[in-house]
Amino acid sequence: MKRLLFISFLLSAFTPNSALADTVGGVSATAAPVANSSGSVTNQAIQVLQGPYITNTYGGGIQCQGPTINFTPFITGSVSAQKPFEPFFDENVFDPTDADGDGVLDNPGNIINTIPIRTGQKDNYNLSLGVSATWSRPLDSELQDQCKEAAATQISLQQQLTANKRLDFEIARLKNCGELKKQGIYFHPKSPYYKVCADVVVTNPGGVIPPHRHSIPSPSSASGRETGSAADLGAPLQTRSRIVSP
């Protein structure tokens, strides 16, 4: 007996450790871990971007920023389905006959019927509707008022400059059209440019009398007599005094 124990000891000493780990007391001790995992994750997010303030430019380096509101409508959806779609499957029913009662089926593998089993398979649909909004407003209202005042002044200045340009144009048109009309030069009435000078009127300058003629009626002969004397013609009468010597 002691000899058998000694031999078993020698065998165990010269046997690799891996062989010792194969069986312990007749039970397999080899590590064989198995891990199965499955999953599905769907992430959906709505990103709202904060944009800059709306900037209005009025010229002259004047820029004003006003309050800003942003609306972002969104629609998200997802669909998950399995193909082919099978709501039921047939499960086989085997023959359980054991006539002699020995615990062994008389007709193993014999299918006597099928039972429909619900799979629970279904399609998933997801739809999301919404609107996101942000409101932004400058905090310093005094600067906003000053910027608006400067913008109004700049607009008035531009309007006045436009009016001055318009006046210069009309004065130049009046002057050129008047000089051309004095020279007898003008557009034909059927010309598309005739209306450029159509409203220009040329008259004589103030204090200048243009050449003209007057008709002088002949003297009336209602009296029926003719006279050659100066008194009858309306001339002043002159008297002469004669001195007679004694």
ChimeraX commands (.cxc) that place a marker at each C-alpha (Angstrom):
marker #1 position 0.00,0.00,0.00 radius 0.5
marker #1 position 2.80,2.36,0.89 radius 0.5
marker #1 position 4.47,1.46,-2.38 radius 0.5
marker #1 position 1.39,2.46,-4.41 radius 0.5
marker #1 position 1.17,5.80,-2.62 radius 0.5
marker #1 position 4.84,6.47,-3.35 radius 0.5
marker #1 position 4.36,5.69,-7.04 radius 0.5
marker #1 position 1.33,7.98,-7.27 radius 0.5
marker #1 position 3.35,10.70,-5.58 radius 0.5
marker #1 position 6.13,10.35,-8.15 radius 0.5
marker #1 position 3.64,10.47,-11.01 radius 0.5
marker #1 position 2.01,13.59,-9.67 radius 0.5
marker #1 position 5.37,15.28,-9.17 radius 0.5
marker #1 position 6.51,14.74,-12.78 radius 0.5
marker #1 position 3.13,15.48,-14.36 radius 0.5
marker #1 position 2.65,19.08,-15.77 radius 0.5
marker #1 position 0.32,21.45,-13.86 radius 0.5
marker #1 position -1.99,21.69,-16.78 radius 0.5
marker #1 position -2.74,18.03,-16.50 radius 0.5
marker #1 position -3.55,18.43,-12.86 radius 0.5
marker #1 position -6.02,21.14,-13.63 radius 0.5
marker #1 position -7.94,19.01,-16.10 radius 0.5
marker #1 position -9.66,16.93,-13.47 radius 0.5
marker #1 position -10.10,17.35,-9.79 radius 0.5
marker #1 position -11.73,14.44,-8.11 radius 0.5
marker #1 position -13.07,13.22,-11.42 radius 0.5
marker #1 position -14.70,16.58,-12.16 radius 0.5
marker #1 position -13.44,18.74,-15.03 radius 0.5
marker #1 position -11.84,21.93,-13.72 radius 0.5
marker #1 position -10.91,23.45,-17.07 radius 0.5
marker #1 position -12.08,27.07,-17.22 radius 0.5
marker #1 position -14.39,27.58,-20.17 radius 0.5
marker #1 position -16.29,30.83,-19.62 radius 0.5
marker #1 position -18.99,31.71,-22.12 radius 0.5
marker #1 position -20.63,35.12,-22.18 radius 0.5
marker #1 position -23.22,36.19,-24.71 radius 0.5
marker #1 position -24.71,39.67,-24.84 radius 0.5
marker #1 position -26.79,41.48,-27.37 radius 0.5
marker #1 position -28.48,44.80,-27.35 radius 0.5
marker #1 position -29.62,47.72,-29.45 radius 0.5
marker #1 position -29.39,51.36,-28.46 radius 0.5
marker #1 position -30.84,54.26,-30.46 radius 0.5
marker #1 position -29.93,57.79,-29.44 radius 0.5
marker #1 position -31.90,60.72,-30.82 radius 0.5
marker #1 position -31.21,64.30,-29.83 radius 0.5
marker #1 position -32.34,67.76,-30.90 radius 0.5
marker #1 position -29.58,70.35,-31.01 radius 0.5
marker #1 position -30.54,74.01,-30.63 radius 0.5
marker #1 position -27.86,76.35,-31.91 radius 0.5
marker #1 position -27.79,79.83,-30.42 radius 0.5
marker #1 position -27.23,82.10,-33.40 radius 0.5
marker #1 position -25.89,85.67,-33.30 radius 0.5
marker #1 position -28.10,88.70,-32.92 radius 0.5
marker #1 position -29.69,90.04,-36.09 radius 0.5
marker #1 position -27.57,93.01,-37.17 radius 0.5
marker #1 position -28.99,95.90,-39.20 radius 0.5
marker #1 position -26.56,98.16,-41.07 radius 0.5
marker #1 position -27.59,101.75,-41.93 radius 0.5
marker #1 position -24.40,103.07,-43.51 radius 0.5
marker #1 position -21.84,105.37,-42.01 radius 0.5
marker #1 position -20.57,102.54,-39.83 radius 0.5
marker #1 position -23.84,102.34,-37.85 radius 0.5
marker #1 position -24.90,98.81,-36.95 radius 0.5
marker #1 position -27.66,97.94,-34.49 radius 0.5
marker #1 position -28.43,94.55,-33.03 radius 0.5
marker #1 position -31.95,93.77,-31.96 radius 0.5
marker #1 position -33.65,90.99,-30.02 radius 0.5
marker #1 position -33.64,87.61,-31.71 radius 0.5
marker #1 position -36.04,84.71,-31.43 radius 0.5
marker #1 position -35.29,81.37,-33.04 radius 0.5
marker #1 position -37.88,78.71,-33.79 radius 0.5
marker #1 position -36.65,75.23,-34.71 radius 0.5
marker #1 position -39.34,72.73,-35.64 radius 0.5
marker #1 position -38.26,69.13,-35.76 radius 0.5
marker #1 position -39.61,65.73,-36.67 radius 0.5
marker #1 position -37.91,62.52,-35.62 radius 0.5
marker #1 position -38.96,58.95,-36.19 radius 0.5
marker #1 position -37.68,55.42,-36.12 radius 0.5
marker #1 position -38.88,52.07,-37.40 radius 0.5
marker #1 position -37.67,48.63,-36.42 radius 0.5
marker #1 position -38.93,45.48,-38.06 radius 0.5
marker #1 position -37.94,41.85,-38.60 radius 0.5
marker #1 position -38.11,40.19,-41.96 radius 0.5
marker #1 position -39.74,37.87,-42.73 radius 0.5
marker #1 position -42.61,38.61,-40.42 radius 0.5
marker #1 position -43.85,35.40,-38.75 radius 0.5
marker #1 position -46.58,35.90,-36.14 radius 0.5
marker #1 position -46.82,32.12,-35.46 radius 0.5
marker #1 position -44.68,29.03,-35.89 radius 0.5
marker #1 position -45.66,25.35,-35.73 radius 0.5
marker #1 position -44.21,23.34,-32.88 radius 0.5
marker #1 position -44.04,19.59,-33.41 radius 0.5
marker #1 position -45.82,17.20,-31.04 radius 0.5
marker #1 position -43.99,13.84,-30.84 radius 0.5
marker #1 position -45.58,10.46,-30.12 radius 0.5
marker #1 position -45.24,9.78,-26.34 radius 0.5
marker #1 position -46.47,6.17,-26.57 radius 0.5
marker #1 position -44.75,3.74,-24.14 radius 0.5
marker #1 position -46.93,0.63,-24.23 radius 0.5
marker #1 position -44.67,-1.67,-22.27 radius 0.5
marker #1 position -43.85,0.92,-19.62 radius 0.5
marker #1 position -40.10,0.47,-19.84 radius 0.5
marker #1 position -39.47,4.17,-20.12 radius 0.5
marker #1 position -38.48,3.94,-23.75 radius 0.5
marker #1 position -40.73,5.53,-26.39 radius 0.5
marker #1 position -42.20,3.06,-28.75 radius 0.5
marker #1 position -42.05,5.46,-31.74 radius 0.5
marker #1 position -39.32,7.98,-31.04 radius 0.5
marker #1 position -39.27,10.90,-33.49 radius 0.5
marker #1 position -42.77,10.20,-34.69 radius 0.5
marker #1 position -44.67,13.56,-35.14 radius 0.5
marker #1 position -48.33,13.13,-34.47 radius 0.5
marker #1 position -49.41,16.78,-34.58 radius 0.5
marker #1 position -48.26,20.44,-34.64 radius 0.5
marker #1 position -49.26,23.28,-32.35 radius 0.5
marker #1 position -49.20,26.93,-33.53 radius 0.5
marker #1 position -47.12,29.03,-31.15 radius 0.5
marker #1 position -47.30,32.81,-31.15 radius 0.5
marker #1 position -43.90,34.36,-31.77 radius 0.5
marker #1 position -44.66,37.76,-30.31 radius 0.5
marker #1 position -42.85,39.36,-33.23 radius 0.5
marker #1 position -43.96,42.93,-33.95 radius 0.5
marker #1 position -42.81,46.07,-35.72 radius 0.5
marker #1 position -41.95,49.16,-33.70 radius 0.5
marker #1 position -42.69,52.68,-34.92 radius 0.5
marker #1 position -41.75,55.94,-33.24 radius 0.5
marker #1 position -42.63,59.48,-34.36 radius 0.5
marker #1 position -41.85,62.67,-32.47 radius 0.5
marker #1 position -42.96,66.20,-33.36 radius 0.5
marker #1 position -41.93,69.37,-31.62 radius 0.5
marker #1 position -40.63,72.91,-31.75 radius 0.5
marker #1 position -37.71,74.38,-29.86 radius 0.5
marker #1 position -37.39,78.14,-29.37 radius 0.5
marker #1 position -34.83,80.52,-27.94 radius 0.5
marker #1 position -35.20,84.23,-27.10 radius 0.5
marker #1 position -32.20,86.56,-26.93 radius 0.5
marker #1 position -32.26,90.23,-26.01 radius 0.5
marker #1 position -29.43,92.70,-25.31 radius 0.5
marker #1 position -29.26,93.78,-21.69 radius 0.5
marker #1 position -28.19,97.42,-22.21 radius 0.5
marker #1 position -31.32,99.20,-23.46 radius 0.5
marker #1 position -29.65,102.63,-23.38 radius 0.5
marker #1 position -27.17,101.61,-26.05 radius 0.5
marker #1 position -30.06,100.26,-28.10 radius 0.5
marker #1 position -31.85,103.61,-27.92 radius 0.5
marker #1 position -28.72,105.52,-28.91 radius 0.5
marker #1 position -28.13,103.20,-31.83 radius 0.5
marker #1 position -31.72,103.66,-33.00 radius 0.5
marker #1 position -31.36,107.44,-32.75 radius 0.5
marker #1 position -28.13,107.35,-34.74 radius 0.5
marker #1 position -29.81,105.13,-37.32 radius 0.5
marker #1 position -32.74,107.59,-37.68 radius 0.5
marker #1 position -30.27,110.48,-38.15 radius 0.5
marker #1 position -28.35,108.51,-40.77 radius 0.5
marker #1 position -31.57,107.74,-42.66 radius 0.5
marker #1 position -32.58,111.43,-42.62 radius 0.5
marker #1 position -29.14,112.39,-43.92 radius 0.5
marker #1 position -29.36,109.91,-46.76 radius 0.5
marker #1 position -32.83,111.14,-47.68 radius 0.5
marker #1 position -31.58,114.76,-47.76 radius 0.5
marker #1 position -28.62,113.79,-49.92 radius 0.5
marker #1 position -30.98,112.03,-52.29 radius 0.5
marker #1 position -33.22,115.11,-52.44 radius 0.5
marker #1 position -30.19,117.32,-53.19 radius 0.5
marker #1 position -29.13,115.03,-56.01 radius 0.5
marker #1 position -32.65,115.13,-57.40 radius 0.5
marker #1 position -32.70,118.93,-57.27 radius 0.5
marker #1 position -29.34,119.13,-59.04 radius 0.5
marker #1 position -30.65,116.84,-61.76 radius 0.5
marker #1 position -33.84,118.87,-62.29 radius 0.5
marker #1 position -31.95,122.18,-62.39 radius 0.5
marker #1 position -29.50,120.80,-64.94 radius 0.5
marker #1 position -32.36,119.43,-67.04 radius 0.5
marker #1 position -34.18,122.77,-66.91 radius 0.5
marker #1 position -31.08,124.72,-67.92 radius 0.5
marker #1 position -30.05,122.45,-70.77 radius 0.5
marker #1 position -33.56,122.07,-72.16 radius 0.5
marker #1 position -34.13,125.87,-72.00 radius 0.5
marker #1 position -30.91,126.67,-73.85 radius 0.5
marker #1 position -31.68,124.07,-76.52 radius 0.5
marker #1 position -35.21,125.40,-77.01 radius 0.5
marker #1 position -33.85,128.94,-77.43 radius 0.5
marker #1 position -31.70,127.61,-80.25 radius 0.5
marker #1 position -34.64,125.81,-81.79 radius 0.5
marker #1 position -33.36,122.35,-80.89 radius 0.5
marker #1 position -35.77,119.86,-79.38 radius 0.5
marker #1 position -36.83,116.23,-79.66 radius 0.5
marker #1 position -39.44,115.12,-82.13 radius 0.5
marker #1 position -42.87,114.72,-80.47 radius 0.5
marker #1 position -42.87,111.02,-81.37 radius 0.5
marker #1 position -39.44,110.45,-79.85 radius 0.5
marker #1 position -39.36,108.49,-76.55 radius 0.5
marker #1 position -37.14,111.29,-75.16 radius 0.5
marker #1 position -39.54,114.11,-76.03 radius 0.5
marker #1 position -40.96,114.08,-72.51 radius 0.5
marker #1 position -37.52,114.91,-71.08 radius 0.5
marker #1 position -37.97,118.57,-71.99 radius 0.5
marker #1 position -41.75,118.59,-72.48 radius 0.5
marker #1 position -42.42,120.53,-69.27 radius 0.5
marker #1 position -39.74,123.21,-69.84 radius 0.5
marker #1 position -41.16,126.62,-70.85 radius 0.5
marker #1 position -38.97,129.38,-72.30 radius 0.5
marker #1 position -40.06,133.04,-71.77 radius 0.5
marker #1 position -38.35,136.45,-71.89 radius 0.5
marker #1 position -36.29,137.47,-68.89 radius 0.5
marker #1 position -37.77,140.01,-66.51 radius 0.5
marker #1 position -37.57,143.67,-67.73 radius 0.5
marker #1 position -36.88,142.73,-71.32 radius 0.5
marker #1 position -39.55,143.65,-73.88 radius 0.5
marker #1 position -39.50,141.47,-76.97 radius 0.5
marker #1 position -39.82,143.10,-80.41 radius 0.5
marker #1 position -43.45,143.79,-81.26 radius 0.5
marker #1 position -45.77,145.91,-83.45 radius 0.5
marker #1 position -48.76,148.11,-82.71 radius 0.5
marker #1 position -51.36,149.33,-85.19 radius 0.5
marker #1 position -52.16,153.08,-84.97 radius 0.5
marker #1 position -55.75,153.96,-85.96 radius 0.5
marker #1 position -56.31,156.87,-88.36 radius 0.5
marker #1 position -57.78,160.20,-86.96 radius 0.5
marker #1 position -61.55,160.32,-86.76 radius 0.5
marker #1 position -63.32,162.52,-89.37 radius 0.5
marker #1 position -66.58,162.88,-87.48 radius 0.5
marker #1 position -66.52,166.72,-87.66 radius 0.5
marker #1 position -66.76,166.60,-91.47 radius 0.5
marker #1 position -64.33,169.45,-91.95 radius 0.5
marker #1 position -60.65,169.75,-92.52 radius 0.5
marker #1 position -58.47,172.48,-91.19 radius 0.5
marker #1 position -54.82,173.21,-91.43 radius 0.5
marker #1 position -54.53,175.61,-88.53 radius 0.5
marker #1 position -52.40,174.75,-85.56 radius 0.5
marker #1 position -55.24,175.49,-83.17 radius 0.5
marker #1 position -57.46,172.97,-84.82 radius 0.5
marker #1 position -54.68,170.44,-84.75 radius 0.5
marker #1 position -54.21,171.03,-81.04 radius 0.5
marker #1 position -50.96,173.00,-81.17 radius 0.5
marker #1 position -50.41,175.77,-78.60 radius 0.5
marker #1 position -51.30,179.28,-79.83 radius 0.5
marker #1 position -48.63,181.97,-79.99 radius 0.5
marker #1 position -49.42,185.73,-80.35 radius 0.5
marker #1 position -47.21,188.37,-81.88 radius 0.5
marker #1 position -47.22,192.02,-80.91 radius 0.5
marker #1 position -46.55,194.70,-83.59 radius 0.5
marker #1 position -45.21,198.07,-82.62 radius 0.5
marker #1 position -46.45,200.87,-84.85 radius 0.5
marker #1 position -44.33,204.00,-84.90 radius 0.5
marker #1 position -46.15,207.36,-84.91 radius 0.5
marker link #1:1,2 radius 0.2
marker link #1:2,3 radius 0.2
marker link #1:3,4 radius 0.2
marker link #1:4,5 radius 0.2
marker link #1:5,6 radius 0.2
marker link #1:6,7 radius 0.2
marker link #1:7,8 radius 0.2
marker link #1:8,9 radius 0.2
marker link #1:9,10 radius 0.2
marker link #1:10,11 radius 0.2
marker link #1:11,12 radius 0.2
marker link #1:12,13 radius 0.2
marker link #1:13,14 radius 0.2
marker link #1:14,15 radius 0.2
marker link #1:15,16 radius 0.2
marker link #1:16,17 radius 0.2
marker link #1:17,18 radius 0.2
marker link #1:18,19 radius 0.2
marker link #1:19,20 radius 0.2
marker link #1:20,21 radius 0.2
marker link #1:21,22 radius 0.2
marker link #1:22,23 radius 0.2
marker link #1:23,24 radius 0.2
marker link #1:24,25 radius 0.2
marker link #1:25,26 radius 0.2
marker link #1:26,27 radius 0.2
marker link #1:27,28 radius 0.2
marker link #1:28,29 radius 0.2
marker link #1:29,30 radius 0.2
marker link #1:30,31 radius 0.2
marker link #1:31,32 radius 0.2
marker link #1:32,33 radius 0.2
marker link #1:33,34 radius 0.2
marker link #1:34,35 radius 0.2
marker link #1:35,36 radius 0.2
marker link #1:36,37 radius 0.2
marker link #1:37,38 radius 0.2
marker link #1:38,39 radius 0.2
marker link #1:39,40 radius 0.2
marker link #1:40,41 radius 0.2
marker link #1:41,42 radius 0.2
marker link #1:42,43 radius 0.2
marker link #1:43,44 radius 0.2
marker link #1:44,45 radius 0.2
marker link #1:45,46 radius 0.2
marker link #1:46,47 radius 0.2
marker link #1:47,48 radius 0.2
marker link #1:48,49 radius 0.2
marker link #1:49,50 radius 0.2
marker link #1:50,51 radius 0.2
marker link #1:51,52 radius 0.2
marker link #1:52,53 radius 0.2
marker link #1:53,54 radius 0.2
marker link #1:54,55 radius 0.2
marker link #1:55,56 radius 0.2
marker link #1:56,57 radius 0.2
marker link #1:57,58 radius 0.2
marker link #1:58,59 radius 0.2
marker link #1:59,60 radius 0.2
marker link #1:60,61 radius 0.2
marker link #1:61,62 radius 0.2
marker link #1:62,63 radius 0.2
marker link #1:63,64 radius 0.2
marker link #1:64,65 radius 0.2
marker link #1:65,66 radius 0.2
marker link #1:66,67 radius 0.2
marker link #1:67,68 radius 0.2
marker link #1:68,69 radius 0.2
marker link #1:69,70 radius 0.2
marker link #1:70,71 radius 0.2
marker link #1:71,72 radius 0.2
marker link #1:72,73 radius 0.2
marker link #1:73,74 radius 0.2
marker link #1:74,75 radius 0.2
marker link #1:75,76 radius 0.2
marker link #1:76,77 radius 0.2
marker link #1:77,78 radius 0.2
marker link #1:78,79 radius 0.2
marker link #1:79,80 radius 0.2
marker link #1:80,81 radius 0.2
marker link #1:81,82 radius 0.2
marker link #1:82,83 radius 0.2
marker link #1:83,84 radius 0.2
marker link #1:84,85 radius 0.2
marker link #1:85,86 radius 0.2
marker link #1:86,87 radius 0.2
marker link #1:87,88 radius 0.2
marker link #1:88,89 radius 0.2
marker link #1:89,90 radius 0.2
marker link #1:90,91 radius 0.2
marker link #1:91,92 radius 0.2
marker link #1:92,93 radius 0.2
marker link #1:93,94 radius 0.2
marker link #1:94,95 radius 0.2
marker link #1:95,96 radius 0.2
marker link #1:96,97 radius 0.2
marker link #1:97,98 radius 0.2
marker link #1:98,99 radius 0.2
marker link #1:99,100 radius 0.2
marker link #1:100,101 radius 0.2
marker link #1:101,102 radius 0.2
marker link #1:102,103 radius 0.2
marker link #1:103,104 radius 0.2
marker link #1:104,105 radius 0.2
marker link #1:105,106 radius 0.2
marker link #1:106,107 radius 0.2
marker link #1:107,108 radius 0.2
marker link #1:108,109 radius 0.2
marker link #1:109,110 radius 0.2
marker link #1:110,111 radius 0.2
marker link #1:111,112 radius 0.2
marker link #1:112,113 radius 0.2
marker link #1:113,114 radius 0.2
marker link #1:114,115 radius 0.2
marker link #1:115,116 radius 0.2
marker link #1:116,117 radius 0.2
marker link #1:117,118 radius 0.2
marker link #1:118,119 radius 0.2
marker link #1:119,120 radius 0.2
marker link #1:120,121 radius 0.2
marker link #1:121,122 radius 0.2
marker link #1:122,123 radius 0.2
marker link #1:123,124 radius 0.2
marker link #1:124,125 radius 0.2
marker link #1:125,126 radius 0.2
marker link #1:126,127 radius 0.2
marker link #1:127,128 radius 0.2
marker link #1:128,129 radius 0.2
marker link #1:129,130 radius 0.2
marker link #1:130,131 radius 0.2
marker link #1:131,132 radius 0.2
marker link #1:132,133 radius 0.2
marker link #1:133,134 radius 0.2
marker link #1:134,135 radius 0.2
marker link #1:135,136 radius 0.2
marker link #1:136,137 radius 0.2
marker link #1:137,138 radius 0.2
marker link #1:138,139 radius 0.2
marker link #1:139,140 radius 0.2
marker link #1:140,141 radius 0.2
marker link #1:141,142 radius 0.2
marker link #1:142,143 radius 0.2
marker link #1:143,144 radius 0.2
marker link #1:144,145 radius 0.2
marker link #1:145,146 radius 0.2
marker link #1:146,147 radius 0.2
marker link #1:147,148 radius 0.2
marker link #1:148,149 radius 0.2
marker link #1:149,150 radius 0.2
marker link #1:150,151 radius 0.2
marker link #1:151,152 radius 0.2
marker link #1:152,153 radius 0.2
marker link #1:153,154 radius 0.2
marker link #1:154,155 radius 0.2
marker link #1:155,156 radius 0.2
marker link #1:156,157 radius 0.2
marker link #1:157,158 radius 0.2
marker link #1:158,159 radius 0.2
marker link #1:159,160 radius 0.2
marker link #1:160,161 radius 0.2
marker link #1:161,162 radius 0.2
marker link #1:162,163 radius 0.2
marker link #1:163,164 radius 0.2
marker link #1:164,165 radius 0.2
marker link #1:165,166 radius 0.2
marker link #1:166,167 radius 0.2
marker link #1:167,168 radius 0.2
marker link #1:168,169 radius 0.2
marker link #1:169,170 radius 0.2
marker link #1:170,171 radius 0.2
marker link #1:171,172 radius 0.2
marker link #1:172,173 radius 0.2
marker link #1:173,174 radius 0.2
marker link #1:174,175 radius 0.2
marker link #1:175,176 radius 0.2
marker link #1:176,177 radius 0.2
marker link #1:177,178 radius 0.2
marker link #1:178,179 radius 0.2
marker link #1:179,180 radius 0.2
marker link #1:180,181 radius 0.2
marker link #1:181,182 radius 0.2
marker link #1:182,183 radius 0.2
marker link #1:183,184 radius 0.2
marker link #1:184,185 radius 0.2
marker link #1:185,186 radius 0.2
marker link #1:186,187 radius 0.2
marker link #1:187,188 radius 0.2
marker link #1:188,189 radius 0.2
marker link #1:189,190 radius 0.2
marker link #1:190,191 radius 0.2
marker link #1:191,192 radius 0.2
marker link #1:192,193 radius 0.2
marker link #1:193,194 radius 0.2
marker link #1:194,195 radius 0.2
marker link #1:195,196 radius 0.2
marker link #1:196,197 radius 0.2
marker link #1:197,198 radius 0.2
marker link #1:198,199 radius 0.2
marker link #1:199,200 radius 0.2
marker link #1:200,201 radius 0.2
marker link #1:201,202 radius 0.2
marker link #1:202,203 radius 0.2
marker link #1:203,204 radius 0.2
marker link #1:204,205 radius 0.2
marker link #1:205,206 radius 0.2
marker link #1:206,207 radius 0.2
marker link #1:207,208 radius 0.2
marker link #1:208,209 radius 0.2
marker link #1:209,210 radius 0.2
marker link #1:210,211 radius 0.2
marker link #1:211,212 radius 0.2
marker link #1:212,213 radius 0.2
marker link #1:213,214 radius 0.2
marker link #1:214,215 radius 0.2
marker link #1:215,216 radius 0.2
marker link #1:216,217 radius 0.2
marker link #1:217,218 radius 0.2
marker link #1:218,219 radius 0.2
marker link #1:219,220 radius 0.2
marker link #1:220,221 radius 0.2
marker link #1:221,222 radius 0.2
marker link #1:222,223 radius 0.2
marker link #1:223,224 radius 0.2
marker link #1:224,225 radius 0.2
marker link #1:225,226 radius 0.2
marker link #1:226,227 radius 0.2
marker link #1:227,228 radius 0.2
marker link #1:228,229 radius 0.2
marker link #1:229,230 radius 0.2
marker link #1:230,231 radius 0.2
marker link #1:231,232 radius 0.2
marker link #1:232,233 radius 0.2
marker link #1:233,234 radius 0.2
marker link #1:234,235 radius 0.2
marker link #1:235,236 radius 0.2
marker link #1:236,237 radius 0.2
marker link #1:237,238 radius 0.2
marker link #1:238,239 radius 0.2
marker link #1:239,240 radius 0.2
marker link #1:240,241 radius 0.2
marker link #1:241,242 radius 0.2
marker link #1:242,243 radius 0.2
marker link #1:243,244 radius 0.2
marker link #1:244,245 radius 0.2
marker link #1:245,246 radius 0.2
view
